[in-house]
Amino acid sequence: MLFSQVQAASVDTVKAAIVKYSIEMGVDPAITLSIAKTESGFRHEARSARGAVGVFQLMPSTARRMGLNPYSLEDNVKGGIMYYKSMYKMFGTIQLALAAYNAGPGNVKRYNAIPPFAETQRFVNKIMTNYHYLKAHTDPAVLAYQNSLKEKENITTNKTNEQRLPSKDFVVATALQEEKAAQVLASVQQKLNEAQAAASTNTSATTQIMANAPKKAPVPRRFIKNKSNIATDAGLKSQSVDM
């Protein structure tokens, strides 16, 4: 039997799959959760009298056209979301997309509105009521998925930061190198200061010696001859020779 081919799954597992694939496929999980609740009560083992199976009550023929297995939970969820998304693209509103999901796109095109079928109208109204409720009260499955995304993001960020940080050995080696370099620089600076101090001391001593050295004795004025005296002496010598 078809019923036996569908394995049961917990409500939390079903909701988690719906939220995951809805977000990945760009569909508001509030609407897909509402469809699944109305269609099957989140029971993957559900089967309708018409032969629809699974969480989104897919007809096996419809699932096959999409290349999916309606008896697989993941495929059933993907198929339901894909079908709703295609109906929304076709008609442009949530209400008409839901009507087409239930009564078929042909009937929506025929009436250019929600078909006047009691079942379809109840289907649309029930889902829209639940949809508005979930927009005001976020389902825990959505919150859980959002938290898991944040945790993954934090883990990725932490791993990236760890890769950027140098290893412990590298940090220690670098610190030792910096300490040794600082010691060498201090030693050089000390020697330079000592040399400058010694040079300053030598300069001061030389200056002091020069300051204390005796000055050159002045030449007595009587030994200083001016030009007139020199000329006179020269004339006297000349005259002495001629005589």
Secondary structure, 3 states (H helix, E strand, C coil): CCHHHCCCCCHHHHHHHHHHHHHHCCCCHHHHHHHHHHHHCCCCCCECCCCCECCCCECHHHHHHCCCCCCCHHHHHHHHHHHHHHHHHHHCCHHHHHHHHHHCHHHHHHHCCCCCCHHHHHHHHHHHHHHHHHHHCCCHHHHHHHHHHHHHHHHHHHHHHHHHCCCHHHHHHHHHHHHHHHHHHHHHHHHHHHHHHHHHHHHHHHHHHHHHCCCCCCCCHHHCCCHHHHHHHHHHHHHHHHC
